[in-house]
Amino acid sequence: GLAGYNREAIVTDSFATGNVTATDGVYVGGLVGENLRGDVTGSYATGHVTGKNTVGGLFGYQYDASVANSYATGNVTGTGTGSIGGLMGSNYENSTVTNCYSTGTIDSDAYSQGGLIGFAPSGTITGSYFLESAGAGNGNGTPLSQEEMKQQASFIGWDFNSTPIWKMLRENETYPRLEWQRENKGDVNGDGVINFTDLIMSLQVLTSQSSSMMLTEADVDNDGNIGLHEALY
């Protein structure tokens, strides 16, 4: 989605929204296909990912590398016998996964599959979660219900407050998203895309008791008022 192969490089505050389909080969990911001794932080992917094996919503394969404060929401389909996961297909060697989550549905008959990571014989997984209804629990990551995924308290150890990395835009309604995404003014529902739905939600602010955070998101042109002129902006 962003890079097929990331070797010994740093990826920060980046995202991919397109669907990724590989009809052959391995290491297929919504953001990065293979992360080899790379460092990925504060990034996300929302597209659906389809591959033969070693497929994940964010990465296909990670080796002696790290990913932190990142997430994937796209569905993942594996047509082969490899490892399939909502966030990552496989996690090897000294690789670390810290404060990440995935919500995409797993569709595969692969030998190794999991809601968060399909296969992780080594490495460290800390403070990472997946939607329990999306894929199997295999000991890699912590499953959360739909309701729990939308509650800040569920994400133990995550930074929502001091110098925030994450924001829960609307408690009990949205999944966590990265603080830097709030720079994308107008994305009121926090899905990474600005469209007609966001306009409708902006106008609803006028007649609701919305949080100050939502008011900030809806005021696209920063004039202190919310109205039809937001659509023109």
N, C-alpha and C positions, 0 to 999 in steps of 0.2 A: 504493500500500500504506500509506503514511504521509501523503503529501501529493501532490495532483495537480500543484500548481504552487508552486515555492519561488522567490520573488523577493527578492533582496537580504537574505536572512535566514540565520541560523546554525542548523544542525542538528547536535547533538553527542550521542554515546553513545545512539543511538536505533536501533530495529529494527522490522521488520515481518515477520510470518510467514505471512500469508494469501496465497492465490493472487489474481492480478489479471488480469481479462479485459476487454478493450475491443473491442467488435464493430465500432466505427467510430472515426475520428479518429486522431490521431498522438500521439507523446510518451507512451509507456506504460512505467512502471518499477515494479519490485518495492517500492522505497522512495519514490522521487519521480518523477513523470512528467516535468516540465521543471524544470531547475535553472538559473535565470537570475541571474547575478551573486550566487549564493548560496555559502555555505561549509559543506560537510558533512564531518564528521570522526568517526572511531570508531563507524561505524554499519554495519548489515548488513541484508540481506533474504534470506529462505529460500524464499519462495513461488514457484510457477511463474507465468510472465508470458506472456500471449497478447495480441497486438495486430495492427493492420493494417500499420503501418510505424513506423519509428523506435522500436524496442522494446529494452529492456535489463533485465537481472536486477536492477540497482540503480536506474539512471536510464534514461529514454527518450532525453533530450536535455539537453546541457549547453552553455551559452554564457557566455563571459567569467566563469567560475565555477571552483570548486575542490572536489575531493574527495580525502581522504587517510585512510589507515589504515581502510579499509572493504572490505566484500566482499559477494558474492552467490553463492548456491548453487543457486538454482532454475533449472529448465529454461526456455528462452525460445523461443517460437514466433511467427514473423512470417508473416502471411498476405498481405502486400502487397509492394510493390517498393522499400520504403525501406531503412533501415539497421538491422541486427539484431546485438546483441552480448551476450555473457554478462554483462558488467558494465554496458555502456552502448550505446545505439544509435548516437548521434552525439556527437562532442566538437568544439566550434567555438571560434574566436577565441583569446583568451588563457587559455583554460581549462587547468587542471592536474589531472593524475591521479597521485597519489603513494602508493606502498606499498599497493596494492589487489590483490585477486585475485577470480577467478570460477571456478566449477566446473560450472555448469549446461550441459546439452546444448543446442545450437542446432538448431532444426528450422525451416528456411525456404528458399525459393528466391529470397530477396531479392537485389537487385542488389549491395548491399554488406553483407557479414556477416563477423564475426570472433569468435574465441573470447573476446576481452576487449572490444573496441570494434568496432562495425561499420564506422564511417566517421569518420576524424579528419584532416581536411584541414589543421588548424592546432591550436595548443595544445601542451602538453608532457605526455608520459607517462613517468614515472620509477619504477623499482623495482616494476613491476606485472606480474602473472603470470596465466596461465589454464591450465586442464587441457587438454592438447594433444588428447586424444581427444574433447573436448566440442565443439570448433568449429575453424574454419579459422584458420590463421595468416596475417595480412595485414600484418605489420609493426608492429601496435599491441599492445604488451605482449610478454612472453616466454612461450613454451609450456613447460610442465613435464609430465613423465610422472606417472602416479598415484603412483608411489613417491617421486618428487622432491617432489611437493606435500605429502608427509607428513614431510619432513625439514627441520629448522630451517635448515640450512646453505644450502638452495636460495634462501632469501629474503634476498638480499644487501642489507645496509644497514638491515634492519628491526631495531627495538629489542625484543629479547627479554630483556635482562638488566638494564641500569643502573637506569633508572626505567621498567620495561617497559610497552610499549603492547600487545605481543602475547605469547601463551603457546602453546607446543606441548604440549598436555596429555599426549600419549603419542607419543613419537617413533616413526615408521614405522607409526602406526595412525590418527592423526587429522590433520585440516587445522589450520592456525593459527586461533586465535580471540582475540578481544580480551581483554585483562587484566580489564577491568571486568565481563566476563561471568562471571568466577569468583565474583562476588557472588551469582550465581544458584545457591546451594548445592543440591546434589543432582543437577545436570546432569552426571553422571559421564562420559558419552560425548561431551559438548561439542556436541550437535546443536541446542542452543537450546530444547529441550523436556524437561520432567521427566515421565517415564512409567515403566511397568513395567520396561522395559529397563534404566533407571538403577538400579532396585532390585536386579535380578539382578546387575548389575555391582558394586554395593555389597557384596552378599553374597560375591561371588567374591573380594573383597579379603581376606576372612578366611583363605582358603586359598592365597593367591598372594604372590609377592614383588613387590608393587606399589610404585611410586614414592611418595615422601612426598606429592607433589602429588595423586595419585589418592586417597590416604588422606584428605587434607583435603577433597577433593570429596565423598567417600562419607560422611563423618561429618556428616550433615545437621544434627543438633541440637547439634553441638559439645560432646558429652560425652566425647570421647576413645575411644568404643567404636562398633563397627559391628555392627548386628544387625537383627532384624525390626522393632525399634522405629523404624527409619528410615522404614519404610512408614507408620507411624502419624503420624509427624511431617509 
